[in-house]
Amino acid sequence: RGEKVIGAYQHIPERGWTLIGGINEEEVLIPIYMQLAEMAAGTLFLVILIIPLATLITNRMRKPLDWLIKQSELITAEQYEMVGQGKPPEKTSYELNILCKLFINMSQTIAKTINLLKKNETDLEHKVHERTVALSRMNQALEEEIAKHQMANKDLKDSRDALILSESRYKDLFDHMHNGCSYHKVVFDEARNAADLEFIDVNHAYEKHAEL
């Protein structure tokens, strides 16, 4: 009849018979197709059910991560006072909630450390400024003292040069006087009486008179 069938046969030799059985292909395939359709419908139902659930789970994970990223941006911008003001999203998993709390504590620790460093830097700058001012004053006082010493040394040198010049002129006058002249030192005895004269220097005229 042109219908597709699935058949089977069994030969019985002792009887000389061959038993043949057949069934339409549709009768065999329809239950399979129905089972496949049921499985496809069940799979589609599961997919439709899983998509909102996956979206819900993803959102519950994405919101805390977005919150952490925002807090990280505040730290990068050095806006430490703003960190942790916005509360973490509610209905967060236990692990992410712990992570958010740890992040807030870490941010507060970083803020305290940076504030302490800034305070120490300010104190250090103040101490350096005070030390610089003190050194500047010491340098100024040292320069003034050096200037005084240089002035005193100059005066001493001028006095010494003047004394040398005066002695030179006195010596020249002493040596070239026409009259004999001598320079003595009085020697005293134990009773503090003048006992003798000690010649210290004489000019040429005195030497000539002494030779005569």
Order of alpha helices (4+ residues) and beta strands (2+ residues): beta-beta-alpha-alpha-beta-beta-alpha
